[in-house]
Amino acid sequence: MAEKLNKNQIVEIDITGMSHQGFGVGKVDDFVVFTEGALPGERIKARLVSIKKDYAYGIISEYIEKSPDRRDPFCPVYDLCGGCSLQHMSYESQLKNKTVRVDDCLKRIGGFTDIPVLPCIGMQEPYEYRNKVQLAVGSTGLGEGNKQRGLSAGFYARRTHQVVYAQQCRIQPGIADQIKDTVLIYMKSNKISAYDETKNKGLVRHIMVRKSVNTDDVMVVIVATENNRVFMKGLTDILLASFQDIKTVVLNLNTKATNVIMGNECVYYYGDGSIQEKLGDLTFRITPLSFFQVNTLQMKVLYDKVKEYAGLTGEEIVWDLYCGAGTIGLYLADQAKKVIGIESVPQAVENAKENTIQNNIRNTEFITGKAEDEINQLIQSTNNIHPDLIIVDPPRKGCHERLLSSLCELRTQKLIYVSCNPSTLARDLKYLNEHGKYEIKKVQPVDMFPWTEHVETVVLLKRLEK
């Protein structure tokens, strides 16, 4: 079929679904076409911009019939910015679509045809939800109306490293926009250069703002290629005079020619480099390099669901694999006999240990290493004392197959899988079902990132036989 279609050809498409990227999915004579911005239920004319062997990409050239779920985006730079992908869709429909997406992956990839997926849990007010914002700084940028502008900070345009400036971004706290503009004005008035990644020159690379939801603490981090003390001292004075909730101002040094945002070295210009955030009865110390979910409110929703599925009585041994900064394990610790976390990133493990001490928790242990390597050593070191519950919260690529194999051999009666990628979730659940006789009991999607295609899912599994 691909040979019958031509680039720039206009085709009519009925949109029947959405991809994991948030693209509308339809067919032209059984040939799949992904169209950015199209919604299920719409009939459109699309111009084909890329044709592959088995599918094509198109862009909307005309609406023949619009979906009743279509909405006008609330952001004036939505068509440019890569920060959001679903502002053209009503929030209620986003939640339904995320539920459908999880269900579709379980059926199509996992082969589970009779597993009910609970409705995705959304936010009552899905705005200003990000507690951390990382804004690229550029000597030029795009603004409202696709207008060129000078010194700018913001998210990148889709599929580019062109900075998009928004006067107000409604997925981040308002103070982040104010701080961003304060930094830009100070840079401009003092002739401070933005970093140019094509030339590996310039000073300021990114502005990072972290704001605690429950304490209102604010952290400002300037990511730069060198420690310009005159610039940082002057900027710190301006920031502290302008924003009373700032608890710390930090310079993060990143001298490498890389697209990785943060470097490893921090210099504290005000405060001790940390802010405090509360989650339930716990208080977490957050530093510039800390690992912490970016949506605090939905983080609690997610963790409460994990706690509900865990059903702990105080006598259980819990293993928390891919534990990050240990937040799930620490959240469950008061209802468990012992929590053991495994994480491959040393900085995250240090965060976990610091927060254990801060919260006076005495029944946790955190191990640095890859879960697939450490799990068998853990069994030996605990004299074959097996866990009563295992929680896995892997990255987007899912669990390593060696870990899945070890889980099946271990035969723990209850597993909880926390996923940020429905496709790898379905793949791993299929393995656990086929090789470990684990049965899916509950599937609960949670919307951690409104206005984007991303969805988190909590799954409860139990072994079919002892």
Secondary structure, 3 states (H helix, E strand, C coil): CHHHCCCCCEEEEEEEEECCCCCEEEEECCEEEEEECCCCCCEEEEEEEEECCCEEEEEEEEEEECCCCECCCCCCCCCCECCCCCCCECHHHHHHHHHHHHHHHHHHCCCCCCCCCCCCECCCCCCCCCCEEEEEEECCEEEHHHEEECCEEECEECCCCCEECCCCCCCCCHHHHHHHHHHHHHHHHCCCCECECCCCECCEEEEEEEECCCCCCEEEEEEECCCCHHHHHHHHHHHHHHCCCEEEEEEEECCCCCCCCCCCEEEEEECCCCEEEEECCEEEEECCCCCCCCCHHHHHHHHHHHHHHHCCCCCCEEEEECCCCCHHHHHHHHHCCEEEEEECCHHHHHHHHHHHHHCCCCCEEEEECCHHHHHHHHHHHCCCCCCCEEEECCCCCCCCHHHHHHHHHHCCCEEEEEECCHHHHHHHHHHHHHHHCEEEEEEEEECCCCCCCCCEEEEEEEECCC
